[in-house]
Amino acid sequence: MSEVEFSYEYWMRHAMTLAKRAWDEREVPVGAVLVHNNRVIGEGWNRPIGRHDPTAHAEIMALRQGGLVMQNYRLIDATLYVTLEPCVMCAGPFSSESSSRNDPQSHWSRGLWCA
């Protein structure tokens, strides 16, 4: 049996579900899901207020989990789906060579998809 290839819309819906969790926790409603080989390797939602951590943005949380899962900080061939265009801090990892994907359909290179 072949694996199902999930679509951009599927992963963005997943990110929107995570954003709802942030909203429910009275945080800014942003969600992010990091995907590698069609499976989730990291996910996050904004939690800087609840965690008392100014870096606990959805994208950073997803990237941290992904690095642990892949045992590599470079996250080669991973794609991050996020519900809002990242701030400067969160976009930083995608301005370097930390991820190799460069999708012409996205206005962000190196595997970052925004709603």
PEFENSUL-V541040 format. One record per residue. N is the residue number from 1. OMEGA is omega in radians with two decimals (none if undefined). BURIAL is b if it has 9 or more other ideal C-beta (glycine too) atoms within 8 Angstrom, else e. Layout:
((N | OMEGA | BURIAL) (N | OMEGA | BURIAL))
//
This chain:
((1 | -3.12 | e) (2 | 3.12 | e) (3 | 3.07 | e) (4 | 3.06 | e) (5 | -3.11 | e) (6 | -3.06 | e) (7 | 3.02 | e) (8 | -3.12 | e) (9 | 3.12 | e) (10 | -3.10 | e) (11 | 3.10 | b) (12 | 3.05 | b) (13 | 3.09 | e) (14 | 3.11 | b) (15 | 3.11 | b) (16 | 3.07 | b) (17 | 3.11 | b) (18 | 3.09 | b) (19 | 3.09 | b) (20 | 3.09 | b) (21 | 3.09 | b) (22 | 3.13 | b) (23 | 3.14 | b) (24 | 3.11 | e) (25 | 3.13 | b) (26 | 3.05 | e) (27 | 3.03 | b) (28 | -3.00 | e) (29 | 3.06 | b) (30 | 3.09 | b) (31 | 3.14 | b) (32 | 3.08 | b) (33 | -3.14 | b) (34 | -3.02 | b) (35 | 3.05 | b) (36 | -3.12 | b) (37 | 3.03 | e) (38 | 3.07 | e) (39 | -3.14 | e) (40 | 3.04 | e) (41 | 3.09 | b) (42 | 3.07 | b) (43 | 3.12 | b) (44 | 3.02 | b) (45 | -3.08 | b) (46 | 3.11 | b) (47 | -3.11 | b) (48 | -3.13 | b) (49 | -3.10 | e) (50 | -3.13 | e) (51 | -3.09 | e) (52 | -3.06 | e) (53 | -3.10 | e) (54 | 3.12 | e) (55 | -3.08 | e) (56 | 3.06 | b) (57 | -3.09 | b) (58 | -3.09 | b) (59 | -3.13 | b) (60 | 3.12 | b) (61 | 3.13 | b) (62 | 3.14 | b) (63 | 3.11 | b) (64 | 3.11 | b) (65 | -3.13 | b) (66 | 3.09 | b) (67 | 3.11 | b) (68 | -3.13 | e) (69 | -3.09 | b) (70 | -3.08 | b) (71 | -3.12 | e) (72 | 3.14 | e) (73 | -3.03 | e) (74 | 3.07 | e) (75 | -3.13 | b) (76 | 3.11 | e) (77 | 3.05 | b) (78 | 3.11 | b) (79 | 3.11 | b) (80 | 3.07 | b) (81 | -3.07 | b) (82 | -3.01 | b) (83 | -3.13 | b) (84 | 3.12 | e) (85 | -3.04 | e) (86 | 3.01 | b) (87 | -3.12 | e) (88 | -3.13 | e) (89 | -3.06 | b) (90 | 3.12 | b) (91 | -3.10 | b) (92 | -3.13 | e) (93 | -3.13 | b) (94 | 3.07 | b) (95 | 3.09 | e) (96 | 3.14 | e) (97 | -3.07 | e) (98 | 3.13 | b) (99 | -3.01 | b) (100 | -3.07 | e) (101 | 3.08 | b) (102 | -3.02 | e) (103 | -3.09 | b) (104 | 3.13 | e) (105 | -3.12 | e) (106 | 3.08 | b) (107 | 3.03 | e) (108 | 3.10 | b) (109 | 3.07 | e) (110 | 2.93 | b) (111 | 3.12 | b) (112 | 3.11 | b) (113 | 3.12 | b) (114 | 3.10 | b) (115 | none | e))
//
